[in-house]
Amino acid sequence: MLTNYMVDNVKGWVRQINASRSDERRKGFMATADMCNQFYSGSFGMMWDDKFRNEFLGGMPAPKFKVTISKAFEMVSIMGPTVMWDYPGRVIKSLPKMELPEEIWGGDEQAMQEFLQSQNQLEAEQQVRNKLMERYLNYSQREQPGGGLVRHSHRAIIDAIVKGRGCLAIEPYSFPGSDKKLTKCEYFSVEDLFIDPECRNSDLSDCKWVARKHRSYYWELERRFNIPAGTLQHKAGRESLSSAATRTTAEQNRERQSGRTNDIVEWYEVFSMSGVGNRHSNARPKMAAAFDEVVGDYAYLAICPNLDYPLNFPPALANRADDDEVREAFEWPTPFYKDGRWPFALLDFHEVPTSPWPLAPMAMGLGELVVMNVLMSCLADRAYEGCRTILVASKSLGDEVIERLKSADYSSVLDVAPEIQEKIQEAISYIESPAIRGDILAIYEMVSDNFNKVTGLSDLLYGLNPGNKVSRSAADINIKHDAVNIRPEWMLRQAERWQTEAANLERICAGWHVKGEDLVPLLGQHGASLWNEFIANEDPETYVREMRATLEANSIKKPNKFRDNQNIQQTTGYILPVMQWYMQTTGDTEPYNKYLKSIADAMEQDAEPWFLPQIQQGPSEEELAAQQQQQVAAQEQEQVKREAELENLRGKKLRNDKIEQEQNPPLPDFGPEEQLALPFEEPDIQEILA
């Protein structure tokens, strides 16, 4: 029963993928993309192949000179560097700290303080988490195989300019021989992308599933999905070039014809938001309900059209799996759906609002491009014919003379009999080809100009003045500059949004798969522990919902050294006096050194020899601390000295008081009668007056 269900499941998904392939919107997009790509990277005479001539040129005979104008290459070489120049500077931010008015606490000071402390603690944790993720994302894009994110992005940008869409797949990986897991944004061709044919929105918001086509050696798939060796050997659909190169004998050729030498398997990764596929197959209600209950709406399947079961749910697992194992088998490798995202970052320059398939930038100019190639090829033929010399010679000259005329070049001398010389002027004449009509050249220029307007290839992008007219004023130059930059700036903004989406997808992927032990070389032991504490072992909501990746302004844009120099010169008069005052006040030269670095970068110079050391303002902190300690010690010594002196004074006073008492004993205490009996001494009047 389960086996039949799996067979129906695979067939249902194959039908869905074929329905996407047959979708008229996708077929139209892919036909245009293929033609544009032929003009970009095809053979020089690809437009004059029988298939193209019969389909698009009404069987027009092929000219002698098969010219293909390289407008597609010009678009890539001019627009490509405008869209992305360097690695994006990734920045991680969180929502700002929540602030509440004091009135809400009703005078409860303790509750308000507890709330503020919790908010400060939360903000501190967010800052640690953001810094860890930011450092990792700026590291991973340079570390990923295949030349780093820049190389993969450049390939996707070429696809977006030529075909209409560039694709990056975000997934974990490990280097060969290493158990450390990192993340990457890998390029894949738009031809390998399949989208739910019922999707109607360009942002895929109503899409229920997407799929990516792969081509792998059968033994790689067996290892990846833990399938017994040799199971997929006879399911391969084609033979690799390396295998064909080793099979040259007649017996091996017979094996090749029977398909026994095939070693490449075509399979599809399906990311579903509509369950394991019950809605696309003839599954029995009970079995379908069981899978819907266990797996849910979000399911991952690896489908091989020649296999009766999904690669991620082989019979060995299906026969013994409990509910948890079934749920794990069909779980997305990275649950991007938790943030409402697909595992791909797609770059589209021109969306079609009612279609999931965009419009190629060159699509609306293909008619003009075909006309230009036809006219140029015909003009080349006419020019060649016009350069030929055609003689009309009378047979009376004789066969010998005519043959010598046919074989003569411009430097030849014909030696003829005297009687023949008199007849030459009469017997030989030239046929002149008609001149090329000027209206043909005018038509070509008109068609070329129209193509340039459609695609944005303005003369100003080539450093030329339109119509060879020199601008006479700064206002005219600024107007032209603003006008010519509208389309490149738009494409740049689209690329920035695309790179932002890729960074956010990689943020989720890193939080889900990367552990602190994988990042010891990057963060150190302490940083790896912090990664585990604040990211890897945290609730996934912390890195799925609370974080957002953004790009530093103009971090992927080509540096404009001339503009930077002009801007620096305009601000120098304002900034340098302030910096000078700041340095004299604080002794801090770091802002000044950073300003020097920006000047040196604009001049493409090394700024380090120009940097200023920190200016010492008075004693250093160590000297101030030592002076303070000395002052405290001196004060303590002075206090001890004063206390000793006071103690000496107290002792001396006590001794003096004792001596005085001994020398002048106190008078006896007489009563009233005894006092009257004492002799009376008359006071000295002069002493009193004195």
C-alpha positions in Angstrom: 0.0 0.0 0.0 2.8 2.4 0.9 4.7 1.4 -2.2 1.8 2.2 -4.5 1.4 5.5 -2.7 5.0 6.4 -3.3 4.7 5.5 -7.0 1.7 7.7 -7.4 3.4 10.5 -5.5 6.4 10.5 -7.8 4.2 10.4 -10.9 2.2 13.3 -9.6 5.2 15.5 -9.1 6.6 14.6 -12.5 3.3 15.7 -14.0 3.5 19.0 -12.1 7.0 19.6 -13.3 6.1 18.8 -16.9 3.1 21.2 -16.5 5.4 23.9 -15.4 7.7 23.2 -18.4 4.7 23.4 -20.7 3.3 26.6 -19.1 3.0 29.1 -22.0 4.5 31.9 -19.9 7.6 29.9 -19.1 7.9 28.6 -22.7 7.7 32.2 -23.9 10.3 33.3 -21.4 12.6 30.5 -22.2 12.3 31.0 -26.0 13.3 34.7 -25.6 16.0 33.8 -23.1 17.5 31.3 -25.5 17.5 33.7 -28.4 19.1 36.5 -26.3 21.7 34.0 -25.1 22.5 33.0 -28.7 23.1 36.7 -29.5 25.4 36.9 -26.5 27.4 33.7 -26.6 26.4 31.9 -29.8 28.5 31.4 -33.0 29.0 34.5 -35.1 26.7 33.1 -37.8 24.0 31.6 -35.5 21.3 33.8 -37.0 21.8 32.3 -40.4 21.4 28.6 -39.4 18.6 26.8 -41.2 16.4 26.6 -38.1 16.6 30.3 -37.3 16.1 31.4 -40.9 13.1 29.2 -41.4 11.5 30.1 -38.1 12.2 33.9 -37.9 13.4 35.0 -41.4 10.9 33.2 -43.7 13.5 31.0 -45.3 15.6 34.0 -46.4 18.7 32.8 -48.3 21.9 33.0 -46.3 24.3 35.9 -47.3 28.0 35.4 -48.1 29.0 37.4 -45.0 27.0 36.2 -41.9 27.3 39.2 -39.6 26.1 39.1 -35.9 26.1 42.5 -34.2 27.5 42.1 -30.6 24.9 44.3 -28.9 24.2 41.6 -26.2 27.8 41.6 -25.3 27.8 45.4 -25.1 24.9 45.3 -22.7 26.6 42.8 -20.4 30.0 44.6 -20.5 28.5 48.0 -19.7 25.5 47.2 -17.5 27.2 44.4 -15.6 29.9 46.4 -13.8 27.2 49.0 -12.9 25.0 46.4 -11.2 27.7 44.8 -9.0 31.3 45.5 -8.5 32.5 44.1 -5.2 31.4 42.1 -2.2 28.4 43.6 -0.4 29.0 44.9 3.1 26.5 43.0 5.2 25.1 44.6 8.3 22.8 42.9 10.8 20.2 45.0 12.7 17.3 44.4 15.1 14.3 46.3 16.0 15.1 49.3 18.3 14.6 49.1 22.0 11.0 49.6 23.1 10.4 52.8 25.1 7.3 53.5 27.2 6.1 56.7 28.7 6.6 57.0 32.5 2.8 57.6 33.0 2.1 54.0 32.1 3.7 52.8 35.3 1.4 54.9 37.6 4.3 56.0 39.8 5.6 52.4 40.4 9.3 53.2 40.2 10.4 49.7 40.9 8.3 48.2 38.1 9.7 50.8 35.7 13.3 50.1 36.7 12.8 46.4 36.3 11.4 47.0 32.8 14.3 49.2 31.8 16.8 46.6 33.1 15.1 43.9 31.1 15.1 46.0 28.0 18.8 46.9 28.4 19.6 43.2 28.9 17.7 42.3 25.8 19.4 45.0 23.8 22.8 43.8 25.0 22.1 40.3 23.9 20.8 41.5 20.5 24.0 43.4 19.9 26.1 40.4 20.7 24.0 38.2 18.4 24.0 40.8 15.6 27.8 41.2 15.7 28.4 37.5 15.6 26.1 37.0 12.6 27.4 40.1 10.9 31.0 38.9 11.2 30.1 35.4 9.9 28.1 36.6 6.9 30.9 38.9 5.7 33.3 35.9 6.1 31.2 33.2 4.5 30.7 35.1 1.2 34.4 35.2 0.7 35.0 31.7 1.9 32.5 29.8 -0.3 33.9 27.6 -3.1 33.8 28.7 -6.7 35.4 32.1 -6.3 33.3 33.5 -3.5 29.9 35.2 -3.7 31.2 37.8 -6.2 31.9 35.1 -8.9 28.5 33.4 -8.4 26.7 36.7 -8.4 28.4 37.9 -11.6 27.3 34.8 -13.4 23.7 35.3 -12.1 23.9 39.0 -13.2 24.8 37.9 -16.7 21.8 35.6 -16.8 19.6 38.5 -15.5 20.8 40.9 -18.2 20.8 38.4 -21.1 18.0 35.9 -20.2 16.0 38.0 -17.7 16.6 36.2 -14.4 19.6 35.4 -12.3 19.4 32.7 -9.6 21.2 31.9 -6.4 20.5 28.9 -4.2 21.2 29.2 -0.5 22.3 26.0 1.2 24.9 24.5 3.6 28.1 22.8 2.6 31.3 21.2 3.9 34.7 21.3 2.3 36.1 17.9 1.3 37.6 16.0 4.2 36.1 18.5 6.8 33.1 18.0 9.1 32.7 21.8 9.6 29.5 23.1 8.1 29.2 26.6 6.4 26.7 28.2 4.1 26.9 29.5 0.5 24.9 31.3 -2.2 25.4 29.2 -5.3 24.6 30.2 -8.8 22.4 27.9 -11.0 20.9 28.5 -14.4 17.3 29.8 -14.8 16.6 26.9 -17.2 16.8 24.6 -14.1 14.1 26.5 -12.2 10.5 25.3 -12.3 7.5 27.2 -10.7 4.0 26.2 -9.8 2.0 26.8 -13.1 -0.9 28.2 -11.0 1.3 31.0 -9.6 0.1 34.4 -10.8 2.2 36.9 -8.8 5.6 38.0 -9.8 6.8 37.9 -6.2 5.7 34.2 -5.9 3.5 35.1 -2.9 0.8 32.7 -4.2 3.2 30.0 -5.3 2.7 26.5 -3.7 5.9 24.8 -4.9 9.2 25.4 -6.7 11.7 22.9 -8.0 15.3 22.9 -9.1 16.7 20.5 -11.6 20.0 18.7 -10.9 22.4 16.5 -12.9 24.5 14.3 -10.7 26.6 11.1 -11.0 24.5 8.2 -9.7 27.0 7.2 -7.0 26.9 10.8 -5.6 23.2 10.5 -5.2 23.5 7.2 -3.5 25.9 8.6 -1.0 23.8 11.8 -0.5 20.6 10.0 0.3 22.0 6.8 1.9 20.8 4.5 -0.8 22.5 1.1 -1.4 25.3 1.3 -3.9 24.3 0.4 -7.5 20.6 1.1 -7.0 20.6 4.1 -9.3 23.2 2.9 -11.8 20.5 1.8 -14.3 18.3 4.9 -13.7 20.8 7.3 -15.3 19.5 9.1 -18.3 22.7 10.0 -20.2 26.4 9.3 -20.3 29.0 11.7 -19.1 31.7 12.9 -21.6 34.4 11.3 -19.4 32.7 8.0 -19.6 32.3 8.2 -23.4 35.9 9.1 -23.8 37.0 5.7 -22.3 34.6 3.6 -24.4 35.8 3.2 -28.0 35.6 -0.5 -28.7 32.7 -2.1 -30.6 31.5 -3.9 -27.6 31.5 -0.8 -25.5 29.7 1.1 -28.2 27.0 -1.5 -28.1 26.7 -1.0 -24.4 26.4 2.7 -25.0 23.6 2.2 -27.4 21.7 0.1 -24.8 22.2 2.8 -22.2 24.2 0.6 -19.9 27.0 3.2 -19.8 24.9 6.1 -18.6 26.1 7.6 -15.4 24.3 11.0 -15.1 21.0 11.1 -13.3 18.6 14.0 -13.7 16.6 14.7 -10.6 14.6 17.5 -9.0 14.5 19.1 -5.6 10.9 20.0 -4.8 10.1 22.6 -2.1 6.4 22.3 -1.4 4.1 24.5 0.7 1.1 22.2 -0.2 2.2 18.9 1.5 4.0 15.8 0.1 1.9 15.9 -3.1 -1.4 14.3 -2.2 -3.2 17.0 -4.2 -1.3 16.1 -7.3 -1.7 12.3 -7.3 -4.4 9.6 -7.0 -3.5 8.8 -3.4 -5.9 6.9 -1.2 -7.7 9.1 1.3 -6.5 7.3 4.4 -2.9 7.3 3.3 -3.1 11.0 2.1 -4.6 12.0 5.4 -1.9 10.2 7.4 0.9 12.0 5.5 -0.9 15.3 5.8 -1.2 14.9 9.5 2.4 13.8 10.1 4.3 16.0 7.5 2.0 19.0 7.2 2.0 21.6 4.4 5.8 22.1 4.2 7.5 19.2 2.5 10.8 18.5 0.7 11.1 15.8 -2.0 13.9 14.6 -4.2 12.3 13.3 -7.3 14.0 11.1 -10.0 11.5 10.5 -12.9 12.9 7.0 -13.4 12.5 6.0 -9.8 9.4 4.7 -8.1 10.0 6.5 -4.8 11.5 9.9 -3.6 15.2 9.7 -3.1 14.8 11.1 0.4 12.3 8.4 1.4 13.7 5.1 0.1 11.9 1.8 0.8 14.4 0.8 3.6 13.4 3.9 5.5 9.7 3.7 4.6 9.3 0.2 5.9 10.5 1.0 9.4 10.0 4.7 9.9 7.9 6.1 12.7 6.1 9.4 12.6 9.2 11.4 13.7 11.4 9.7 11.1 8.8 10.4 8.4 8.6 14.0 9.5 12.4 14.4 9.5 12.7 12.7 6.0 10.3 15.2 4.4 11.5 18.3 6.3 13.0 21.1 4.3 16.8 21.0 4.6 16.5 24.6 5.9 13.1 25.8 7.0 13.0 29.1 5.1 9.2 28.9 5.1 9.3 30.0 8.7 10.0 33.5 7.3 7.8 33.1 4.3 10.7 32.6 1.9 11.8 30.2 -0.8 15.4 28.8 -0.8 16.3 30.9 -3.9 17.3 34.5 -4.3 16.0 35.7 -7.8 17.3 38.8 -9.6 14.7 40.2 -12.0 15.1 43.7 -13.6 11.7 43.8 -15.3 8.8 42.0 -13.7 5.6 41.0 -15.4 3.0 41.7 -12.6 0.7 38.7 -13.6 3.4 36.2 -14.2 6.2 34.5 -12.1 8.5 34.8 -15.2 10.1 38.2 -15.9 10.9 40.1 -19.0 14.5 40.1 -20.3 16.1 43.6 -20.7 16.9 42.8 -24.3 13.6 41.2 -25.2 11.9 44.3 -26.6 14.9 45.0 -28.8 15.2 41.6 -30.5 13.3 42.7 -33.6 15.6 45.6 -34.1 18.6 43.4 -33.5 17.5 40.9 -36.2 17.0 43.7 -38.7 20.4 45.2 -37.9 22.1 41.8 -38.5 20.2 41.3 -41.8 21.0 44.8 -43.1 24.6 44.6 -42.0 25.1 41.2 -43.7 23.5 42.5 -46.9 25.5 45.7 -46.9 28.7 43.6 -46.4 27.7 41.5 -49.5 27.0 44.7 -51.5 30.3 46.2 -50.5 32.2 43.1 -51.4 30.5 42.9 -54.8 31.2 46.6 -55.4 34.9 46.0 -54.8 35.1 43.4 -57.6 36.4 44.3 -61.1 34.2 43.0 -63.9 35.5 43.1 -67.4 33.6 42.5 -70.7 36.0 41.3 -73.3 35.4 40.5 -77.0 36.1 37.0 -78.1 38.0 38.6 -81.0 40.9 39.1 -78.6 41.5 35.4 -78.6 41.4 32.7 -75.9 45.0 33.3 -74.9 44.4 37.0 -74.1 41.1 36.4 -72.3 42.7 33.7 -70.1 45.6 36.1 -69.3 43.0 38.8 -68.4 41.2 36.4 -66.0 44.4 35.5 -64.2 45.8 39.1 -64.1 46.1 41.1 -60.9 46.6 44.8 -60.4 50.4 44.7 -61.0 50.3 42.4 -64.0 51.6 43.5 -67.5 49.9 41.9 -70.5 52.2 41.5 -73.5 50.0 41.3 -76.6 50.6 41.5 -80.4 50.5 44.9 -82.0 47.4 44.2 -84.0 45.6 43.3 -80.7 46.6 46.6 -79.0 44.6 48.6 -81.5 41.4 46.6 -80.6 41.8 46.7 -76.8 39.9 49.9 -76.2 37.0 48.7 -78.4 37.0 45.1 -77.2 37.2 45.6 -73.4 34.9 47.6 -71.1 34.2 47.7 -67.4 30.9 47.0 -65.6 30.4 49.2 -62.5 28.2 48.1 -59.6 25.6 50.5 -58.5 26.4 52.6 -55.4 25.0 51.6 -52.0 21.9 53.6 -51.4 22.1 56.1 -48.6 18.5 55.3 -47.3 19.7 51.8 -46.4 22.4 53.3 -44.1 19.8 55.7 -42.7 17.4 52.8 -41.9 20.2 51.0 -40.2 21.1 54.0 -38.0 17.4 54.5 -37.2 17.0 50.8 -36.1 20.2 50.9 -34.1 19.2 54.1 -32.3 15.8 52.5 -31.5 17.5 49.4 -30.1 19.7 51.6 -27.9 16.7 53.5 -26.6 14.9 50.2 -25.7 17.9 48.7 -23.9 19.4 51.9 -22.5 22.8 51.8 -24.4 23.1 55.5 -24.5 26.2 57.2 -26.1 26.9 58.7 -22.8 27.6 55.3 -21.4 30.3 54.9 -24.0 31.8 58.4 -23.0 30.4 59.9 -26.2 28.2 63.0 -26.8 24.9 62.2 -28.5 25.0 63.5 -32.1 28.6 64.6 -31.5 27.2 67.7 -29.8 29.4 69.1 -27.1 27.7 70.3 -23.9 28.1 74.1 -23.4 27.0 74.4 -19.8 27.2 72.6 -16.5 23.4 72.4 -16.3 23.3 70.6 -19.6 25.9 68.1 -18.4 24.0 67.5 -15.1 20.7 66.9 -17.0 22.4 64.4 -19.3 24.1 62.7 -16.4 20.9 62.3 -14.4 19.0 61.0 -17.5 21.6 58.5 -18.5 21.8 57.1 -14.9 18.1 56.4 -14.4 18.3 52.9 -15.8 21.7 51.8 -14.4 20.6 53.2 -11.0 17.4 51.2 -11.2 19.3 48.0 -12.0 21.7 48.7 -9.1 18.8 49.1 -6.7 17.3 45.8 -7.9 20.7 44.1 -7.4 20.9 45.5 -3.9 17.5 44.2 -3.0 18.5 40.8 -4.5 21.8 40.7 -2.4 19.8 41.7 0.7 17.4 38.8 0.1 20.4 36.4 -0.3 22.0 37.7 2.9 18.8 37.2 4.8 18.4 33.7 3.5 22.0 32.9 4.4 21.4 34.3 7.9 18.6 31.8 8.4 20.6 28.9 6.9 23.6 29.8 9.1 21.5 29.9 12.3 20.0 26.5 11.5 23.1 24.6 10.4 26.3 26.3 11.7 27.6 25.5 15.1 30.1 27.3 17.2 32.7 24.5 16.8 32.6 25.3 13.0 33.7 28.9 13.6 36.6 28.5 16.0 39.1 29.7 13.3 36.9 32.8 12.8 35.6 33.7 16.2 38.0 31.9 18.6 37.0 29.6 21.5 35.2 32.3 23.4 33.4 33.6 20.3 32.4 30.1 19.3 30.8 29.6 22.8 28.9 32.9 22.4 27.7 31.7 18.9 26.3 28.5 20.5 24.8 30.5 23.4 23.1 33.3 21.5 22.4 31.7 18.1 22.8 27.9 17.6 21.2 26.8 20.9 18.6 29.6 20.9 15.0 29.5 19.7 15.1 29.7 15.9 12.8 32.7 16.1 15.8 34.8 17.4 17.6 34.5 14.1 14.6 34.1 11.8 12.4 36.9 13.1 14.4 39.2 15.3 17.3 39.8 12.9 17.4 41.6 9.5 20.4 41.8 7.1 20.9 45.0 5.1 23.7 46.2 2.9 26.0 49.1 3.5 25.2 52.0 1.1 27.0 51.6 -2.3 29.1 48.7 -1.0 28.6 46.8 -4.3 28.9 49.8 -6.6 32.0 50.6 -8.6 34.0 53.3 -6.8 33.9 56.7 -8.5 37.3 58.1 -7.7 36.8 61.4 -9.5 33.5 62.1 -7.7 35.0 61.1 -4.3 37.9 63.5 -4.9 35.6 66.3 -5.7 33.4 65.7 -2.7 36.5 65.6 -0.4 37.8 68.8 -1.8 34.4 70.5 -1.2 34.2 69.4 2.4 37.9 69.9 3.4 37.4 73.5 4.4 34.6 72.7 6.8 35.9 69.5 8.3 39.6 70.1 8.9 39.2 73.1 11.3 36.7 71.1 13.4 39.1 68.1 13.4 42.0 70.4 14.4 40.0 71.8 17.4 39.0 68.3 18.4 42.6 66.9 18.3 43.9 69.9 20.3 41.1 69.4 22.9 41.2 65.6 23.3 44.4 64.5 21.7 42.4 61.9 19.7 43.7 61.6 16.1 41.6 58.6 15.0 38.9 60.7 13.2 41.6 62.7 11.4 43.3 59.4 10.3 40.1 58.0 9.0 39.6 61.2 7.0 43.1 60.8 5.6 42.3 57.2 4.6 39.2 58.3 2.7 41.3 60.9 0.8 44.0 58.2 0.1 41.4 55.7 -1.1 40.1 58.2 -3.6 43.6 58.9 -4.7 44.5 55.2 -4.7 47.3 55.8 -2.3 48.6 54.2 0.9 47.5 56.4 3.8 49.3 54.6 6.6 52.5 56.7 6.4 50.3 59.8 6.9 48.6 58.7 10.1 49.2 60.7 13.3 49.9 59.1 16.7 47.7 59.9 19.6 48.6 63.3 21.2 49.5 63.2 24.9 47.4 65.8 26.7 49.3 66.4 30.1 50.2 63.3 32.2 49.0 59.9 31.2 46.5 58.0 33.2 49.3 55.9 34.9 51.2 59.1 35.8 48.0 60.6 37.3 47.4 57.5 39.3 51.0 57.6 40.7 50.7 61.2 41.5 47.5 60.6 43.3 49.0 57.8 45.4 52.0 60.1 46.3 49.6 62.8 47.4 47.6 60.4 49.6 50.8 59.0 51.1 52.1 62.6 51.8 48.8 63.5 53.4 48.9 60.4 55.6 52.5 61.3 56.7 51.5 64.9 57.5 48.5 63.7 59.5 50.8 61.3 61.5 53.2 64.2 62.1 50.5 66.5 63.3 49.1 63.9 65.7 52.6 63.4 67.1 53.1 67.1 67.6 49.7 67.4 69.3 50.6 64.5 71.6 53.9 66.3 72.6 52.0 69.5 73.3 49.5 67.7 75.5 52.4 66.0 77.5 54.3 69.2 77.9 51.2 71.1 79.1 50.5 68.4 81.6 54.1 68.6 82.9 54.0 72.4 83.1 50.7 72.3 85.0 52.1 69.9 87.5 55.2 72.0 88.2 53.1 75.1 88.6 50.8 73.4 91.0 53.9 72.3 93.0 55.3 75.8 93.1 52.1 77.6 93.8 49.9 75.5 95.9 46.3 76.6 96.0 45.1 78.7 99.0 43.2 77.1 101.7 39.5 77.3 101.6 38.5 79.9 104.4 35.1 80.2 105.8 33.3 83.5 106.1 34.6 84.3 109.6 38.1 83.3 108.7 38.0 85.6 105.7 37.0 88.6 107.9 40.0 87.9 110.0 42.5 88.2 107.1 44.5 91.4 106.9 43.2 93.9 104.4 45.5 95.2 101.7 44.6 98.5 100.0 44.7 98.3 96.2 47.2 100.2 94.2 45.2 103.0 92.4 47.9 103.5 89.7 48.0 99.8 88.8 44.2 99.7 88.4 44.3 102.9 86.2 47.0 101.3 84.1 
